Amino acid sequence: MAKGVCHYKNAGGGGGDCAAMAEKFTMSVPDAMKAALDDERKRRRLDTLQDTIRSILSEYFAGKARR
């Protein structure tokens, strides 16, 4: 994973980037979006949908910062 992406399973007690985890939230997505995220998870060889969403958001914000 890219530096700066927090892996939830490693977030407890602290170190590195995960210590900055501020908040957890729950979200709902349509079935079609869940299926697309699951396909993307498999393509990226990630363990969870949460990891997939974090990875996508990290790439999005990194690209936005370069603009």
Backbone as a chain_set.jsonl record, in Angstrom:
{"seq": "MAKGVCHYKNAGGGGGDCAAMAEKFTMSVPDAMKAALDDERKRRRLDTLQDTIRSILSEYFAGKARR", "coords": {"N": [[0.824, -1.188, 0.0], [0.301, 2.27, -0.483], [2.258, 4.855, 1.06], [0.878, 6.611, 3.762], [-1.628, 5.601, 3.655], [-3.925, 4.283, 5.787], [-4.145, 1.221, 7.373], [-6.819, -0.344, 8.62], [-6.86, -2.638, 10.305], [-4.422, -2.465, 11.543], [-4.544, -0.247, 13.082], [-4.867, 0.093, 15.819], [-3.484, 1.401, 18.755], [-1.109, 2.35, 17.799], [1.064, 3.623, 15.539], [2.974, 5.223, 13.142], [1.259, 6.276, 10.227], [-1.308, 5.474, 10.884], [-1.87, 6.368, 13.402], [-2.93, 8.842, 13.088], [-5.559, 8.49, 12.468], [-8.692, 9.77, 12.544], [-11.516, 9.481, 12.695], [-14.281, 7.209, 12.475], [-16.684, 6.072, 10.124], [-19.896, 5.117, 8.826], [-21.188, 3.994, 5.768], [-23.603, 3.782, 3.134], [-24.023, 2.036, 0.106], [-25.193, 1.618, -3.257], [-26.149, -1.605, -4.642], [-24.919, -2.042, -7.138], [-22.676, -0.382, -7.008], [-21.302, -1.558, -4.888], [-20.691, -4.003, -6.052], [-18.98, -3.117, -8.091], [-16.915, -2.041, -6.537], [-16.064, -4.382, -5.276], [-15.098, -5.816, -7.477], [-12.972, -4.132, -8.139], [-11.471, -4.37, -5.805], [-10.613, -7.034, -6.009], [-9.104, -6.823, -8.365], [-7.04, -5.155, -7.536], [-5.968, -6.742, -5.665], [-6.573, -6.586, -2.88], [-7.514, -6.896, 0.598], [-9.969, -6.081, 1.809], [-13.103, -4.269, 1.312], [-12.987, -1.814, 2.532], [-10.231, -1.249, 2.515], [-9.975, -0.972, -0.221], [-11.564, 1.295, -0.785], [-10.143, 3.211, 0.712], [-7.722, 3.195, -0.703], [-8.51, 4.076, -3.27], [-9.497, 6.65, -2.617], [-7.151, 7.793, -1.575], [-5.495, 7.85, -3.861], [-7.05, 9.565, -5.443], [-7.047, 12.015, -3.958], [-4.288, 12.5, -3.892], [-3.76, 12.948, -6.589], [-5.35, 15.194, -6.99], [-4.039, 17.056, -5.403], [-1.752, 17.524, -6.878], [-2.575, 19.061, -8.963]], "CA": [[0.0, 0.0, 0.0], [1.003, 3.549, -0.54], [2.473, 5.524, 2.343], [-0.204, 7.528, 4.072], [-2.897, 4.884, 3.682], [-4.025, 3.596, 7.063], [-4.773, -0.096, 7.353], [-7.638, -0.364, 9.831], [-6.505, -3.726, 11.212], [-3.197, -2.094, 12.235], [-4.728, 1.101, 13.62], [-4.918, 0.173, 17.27], [-2.321, 1.613, 19.566], [-0.323, 3.252, 17.196], [2.297, 3.909, 14.907], [2.958, 5.77, 11.792], [0.134, 7.007, 9.656], [-2.571, 5.061, 11.478], [-2.105, 7.134, 14.615], [-3.663, 10.045, 12.71], [-6.943, 8.152, 12.158], [-9.497, 10.664, 13.36], [-12.923, 9.176, 12.818], [-14.842, 6.118, 11.687], [-18.055, 6.34, 9.717], [-20.584, 4.066, 8.081], [-21.842, 4.516, 4.573], [-24.384, 2.838, 2.338], [-23.828, 2.181, -1.337], [-26.074, 0.739, -4.035], [-25.59, -2.919, -4.963], [-24.048, -1.94, -8.312], [-21.409, 0.211, -6.577], [-20.623, -2.581, -4.094], [-20.134, -4.977, -7.001], [-17.841, -2.473, -8.752], [-15.843, -1.975, -5.543], [-15.559, -5.736, -5.078], [-14.271, -6.11, -8.659], [-11.744, -3.339, -7.994], [-10.719, -4.995, -4.712], [-9.962, -8.222, -6.564], [-8.107, -6.374, -9.333], [-5.907, -4.591, -6.793], [-5.536, -7.774, -4.715], [-6.707, -6.068, -1.523], [-8.271, -7.797, 1.477], [-11.313, -5.636, 2.183], [-13.659, -3.128, 0.589], [-12.486, -0.61, 3.201], [-8.902, -0.995, 1.942], [-10.184, -0.523, -1.601], [-12.043, 2.681, -0.738], [-9.015, 4.041, 1.152], [-6.761, 3.275, -1.799], [-9.104, 4.933, -4.301], [-9.511, 8.024, -2.111], [-5.768, 8.25, -1.476], [-5.065, 8.19, -5.23], [-7.817, 10.727, -5.879], [-6.557, 13.218, -3.307], [-2.911, 12.728, -4.316], [-3.862, 13.543, -7.923], [-5.939, 16.519, -6.84], [-3.014, 17.926, -4.82], [-0.769, 17.843, -7.925], [-3.16, 19.99, -9.95]], "C": [[0.862, 1.242, 0.0], [1.165, 4.132, 0.852], [1.343, 6.523, 2.551], [-1.568, 6.865, 4.077], [-2.927, 4.068, 4.959], [-4.729, 2.259, 6.868], [-5.512, -0.259, 8.664], [-7.187, -1.442, 10.803], [-5.235, -3.421, 11.998], [-3.344, -0.785, 13.008], [-4.678, 1.176, 15.137], [-3.57, 0.422, 17.905], [-1.136, 2.224, 18.899], [0.93, 3.268, 16.519], [2.011, 4.52, 13.588], [1.687, 6.494, 11.434], [-1.195, 6.654, 10.321], [-2.884, 5.833, 12.75], [-2.924, 8.389, 14.325], [-5.134, 9.759, 12.398], [-7.859, 8.922, 13.104], [-10.882, 10.109, 13.659], [-13.277, 7.951, 12.009], [-16.238, 6.55, 11.262], [-18.586, 5.175, 8.917], [-21.235, 4.699, 6.872], [-22.586, 3.393, 3.87], [-24.118, 3.107, 0.878], [-24.802, 1.248, -2.056], [-25.366, -0.581, -4.361], [-24.609, -2.855, -6.136], [-22.681, -1.352, -7.926], [-20.619, -0.787, -5.73], [-19.975, -3.612, -5.005], [-18.906, -4.403, -7.707], [-16.649, -2.373, -7.797], [-15.234, -3.355, -5.299], [-14.684, -6.166, -6.258], [-12.928, -5.39, -8.564], [-10.859, -3.914, -6.887], [-9.949, -6.211, -5.225], [-8.854, -7.835, -7.533], [-6.85, -5.863, -8.635], [-5.319, -5.588, -5.791], [-5.493, -7.252, -3.272], [-7.604, -7.001, -0.717], [-9.718, -7.38, 1.694], [-11.795, -4.496, 1.286], [-13.18, -1.821, 1.21], [-11.096, -0.246, 2.674], [-9.024, -0.447, 0.523], [-10.616, 0.935, -1.629], [-10.927, 3.613, -0.307], [-8.009, 4.246, 0.03], [-7.257, 4.207, -2.903], [-9.089, 6.392, -3.859], [-8.098, 8.602, -2.018], [-5.238, 8.67, -2.847], [-5.77, 9.452, -5.73], [-7.245, 12.01, -5.278], [-5.104, 13.517, -3.658], [-2.89, 13.393, -5.697], [-4.402, 14.959, -7.864], [-4.902, 17.524, -6.297], [-1.975, 18.35, -5.868], [-1.271, 18.884, -8.897], [-2.963, 21.416, -9.571]], "O": [[2.012, 1.23, 0.439], [0.316, 3.932, 1.72], [0.913, 7.195, 1.613], [-2.56, 7.487, 4.458], [-2.042, 3.245, 5.188], [-5.796, 2.196, 6.259], [-4.884, -0.307, 9.722], [-7.133, -1.196, 12.008], [-4.987, -4.055, 13.024], [-2.359, -0.269, 13.536], [-4.46, 2.258, 15.682], [-2.608, -0.288, 17.612], [-0.191, 2.584, 19.601], [1.9, 2.834, 17.142], [0.942, 4.351, 13.002], [1.117, 7.229, 12.24], [-2.116, 7.47, 10.316], [-4.048, 5.941, 13.135], [-3.549, 8.939, 15.231], [-5.884, 10.686, 12.093], [-7.801, 8.742, 14.32], [-11.373, 10.257, 14.779], [-12.659, 7.675, 10.981], [-16.897, 7.312, 11.969], [-17.829, 4.354, 8.398], [-21.768, 5.806, 6.944], [-22.244, 2.218, 3.995], [-24.0, 4.258, 0.455], [-25.186, 0.209, -1.519], [-24.137, -0.655, -4.354], [-23.584, -3.537, -6.126], [-21.652, -1.773, -8.453], [-19.395, -0.856, -5.842], [-18.848, -4.045, -4.763], [-17.913, -5.103, -7.903], [-15.507, -2.595, -8.201], [-14.021, -3.478, -5.134], [-13.65, -6.805, -6.065], [-11.881, -5.962, -8.869], [-9.636, -3.941, -7.02], [-8.773, -6.388, -4.908], [-7.784, -8.443, -7.53], [-5.733, -6.109, -9.089], [-4.303, -5.314, -5.152], [-4.516, -7.45, -2.55], [-8.358, -7.795, -1.28], [-10.603, -8.233, 1.757], [-11.006, -3.849, 0.597], [-12.985, -0.831, 0.504], [-10.813, 0.925, 2.417], [-8.264, 0.434, 0.121], [-10.089, 1.724, -2.414], [-10.765, 4.689, -0.882], [-7.503, 5.352, -0.161], [-6.498, 5.034, -3.408], [-8.714, 7.273, -4.632], [-7.879, 9.768, -2.345], [-4.607, 9.719, -2.979], [-5.149, 10.305, -6.366], [-6.988, 12.976, -5.997], [-4.722, 14.686, -3.716], [-2.092, 14.298, -5.941], [-3.955, 15.828, -8.613], [-4.896, 18.691, -6.688], [-1.385, 19.423, -5.75], [-0.478, 19.526, -9.586], [-3.395, 22.313, -10.295]]}, "num_chains": 1, "name": "protein.A"}
